Amino acid sequence: MKQFLLVLTLVSCSIFAFGQIEFGVKAGLNSMDLVSDGIKFNQDDKFYDLNFNSSNYGHHFGLYGRVKILMVYVEPSILFNSNKVTYTLGEYGGVKAVSKFVNETYNSVDLPVMIGLKAGIIRLYAGPVAHLHINSKSDLIDFDGYEQRFKSATYGYQAGFGFDLWKLRFDVAYEGNLSNFGDHITIGGESFSFNDSAARLLGTVSYKF
C-alpha cells in the first residue's frame, strides 16, 4: 500500500509540473453485480448457505485532479464510497428450513488513477483503483461465530468513457476487482469467500472549479 501511494504521489507531482491542470469535485452512484454459488458451511449439526441476493445503489463523492498533455490526460481522484449488500441466509436442520435476508454496509476511501485519451468532448480511459477500508456494519454479526476481517486495502481496475460539457464532466465506468467477494467473512475461525469477484457499474458527474 505504501508503494502504491508513493508511486501515485510521484506520478501526480511530475505530471502536474508539465501539463494543463484542472481540479474539481465529483459524485455519483454505483451498482454491484455478482454471479456466485455462495458460501456453504456446517455449524452445530446444522447446514447453512449464504448467497448474494442484491446490492442497493451505492454512492461515491470526492475530489479529482486532471492533467492534460496534448490528447492524453491523467486523472487521480480521492473518493468516499459506501455500498449496501443484501444476502440470503439459509438454515437447514431438523424438520424445518429457515431462510432470511441480512444486510451488510461498508465504507471505503477509493483512490482511482485513470489514464485517458480525449478527442473533442469525448474521453476514453482506464486505470487501477485502490480501496482503503474504513468501517462496516453487518446483520451477520448476530450469527454465532461470525467475524469480519477486512483487508486494509484491496485493488481493482476501471475502464470507461465520458464527455465534457462546459464545466461538467459525465462518466460511465466498469470496475472489476482482483479479490474474491466476501473474503472478509470468517465463521468459527474459518475464512470464506464467494467464488467470484464482484463487478460494479459507476455513473459519475463532476464539476470543474
N, C-alpha and C positions, 0 to 999 in steps of 0.2 A: 504494500500500500504506500509506503514512504517513497519507493522508487517511482510509482505512478504519479504521485503528487509532485515529485521533483522534476520529472520529465515534463509534466503539464506546465509547471511554472517556468521552466527554461524555454520551452517552445513558445509559450504565450508572450514572455518578455522579449524574445528575439524578433518575433514577427510583428509585435506592436511597434517596434522601433523603425520598421521599414514600410509598413502598409497604411492603407486608408482605414481609419479606425471608426467604429461606432459602438455605442453601448445602449442597452435598453432593458426593459422588463418583459417577461413572458408568463403566460398562464394557459392552462388547457385541461382537457380530460383524456383519460386513457381507459381502454378496455382490455381485460386479460382473457386469454384463451388457452385451454389445456385439454388434450386428449390423453387419458391415462386409465390404467386398470385399477388405480387406487392403492391403498395400503391395507394389508390383511395381517392380523395378529391374534394370538390367544392370550387370555388372562383369566385366572380364577375359574377354570373349567368352562369358560365362555369364549365364543369366537366373535371377532369384531372385524368390520371393514369400514374404512374411511375413504370417501370418494369426493373428488372435486365436483361441486354442483354448479356454481356460477360465481361470477365476480361482478360486484356493483361497479359503476363507473368511478374510477379513482380520479384524483385531481393533482396537479402539479403547478407550482409557480416559483418564480425566482428571477435571477438576473442573467444576462448574457453579454458577451463582447464579441465583436466580429472584426477581423482584419482582412481586407481585400487587397490582393495584388493581381492586377490585370483582371482575368476572368475567374481566378481561383480565390477562395476565401477559407479562413479557419475560424470556427465559432465555438469557443468553450463556454459552458454555462454552469451555474450552480443553482439547483432546484430542490425545493422541498416537495416530497412526493408522499401521498397517502393512498392506500388501497384497502378494500374490504373484500374478503373472500368468504363464500358460504360452502360448507362441507355437508355431506350426508353421512351420519354415523350410524351404522347398523350393528345391532347386538343380537346374537343368536345363541340361545341356550335354554335347556328345559323344553317346555311346550310352546313357548311364545317368542316371536321375533319382534324386536323393537327397533324403530328407525326414527331418527330426529335430525333436524337441521341445527348446525352450530356455526357460529361466525368467528372470524379472525380478522383483526385490523392491524396493519403495521405501517410504520412511518420510516422514511429514509431520506437522506440527502443524496441526490443524484448528481454526478459530475460527467456529463457527456462532452466529448470533444469532436465536433463534426468538421470534416474537410469537404468542401463543396465546389461545384462549378456553376457559375452564374452567367447566363446569357439573356440580356434584357431584364425582364421582370421574373423569369423562370429560374429556379435553382434545383439542382440535384446534389445530394450529399450522403455521406456515410462516415462512420467512425465508432470508436469504442466508448463505453459508458461504465462508470463505477458506481455502485450503490452502497452507501455507508448506512448501516442500520442504526436507527435512533431508539425506537421502542415499539412495543406491540401490545395488543390486548386480545385475549382469546377465551371463548366459551369452553374450549377443551381443557382449560386449567382445572375445571371441576371434575374432569375424568381422572380416576385414580391411577397414579403412576405416570401421568403426562408431564413432560418438561419441555421448555423451549430453549434451544441452544443456537441462536442466530450467529452466523459468522459476522465479524466486524465489517467485512467488505465482500461483495460479490461483483462479478463482472459480466458484461454483455456487449452487444453491438446494436447500432441503429442504422437504418438506411431509409431515405425518404425523398420527398420533393416539396417544393414550396414556391411561393411567388411573393414579390414585394410590391406594395401599392402605397405610395406616399410614405408615411412613417409607420405603416402597418406591415407586419410580416406574417404570412399564413403558412402553416406547415402540417403535413401528414406524414408520419413515420412508422415504420415497423421496427419492433425491438425484439431481439432474441437474447436468451441468457445462456451462459456457459455452465450453470449449476442446475441440477435437477430440482424441480419444485418441491417444497416441503422438506428440504434437507435439514431444517431446524427442529424437526419433530423427534423427540426421544420419549419412549414409553417403556417403563420398567427398566431403565438403564440401557435399552437397545435403541440405536438410531435407525430411523426410517427415512425414506423419500419416495416420491412418486417416480414412475419410470420414465419421465419425460421432463423437459424444461418448459416453462410457461412462456408464451409469446404475448406481446402487447401491441395494440394499435394506438398511437398517440395523435391527438389533434391539438395544435398549439397556435395561439395568437400572440404576437409580440408587438411591442411599441418602441420605436427608436426615440431616444432622448434628443 
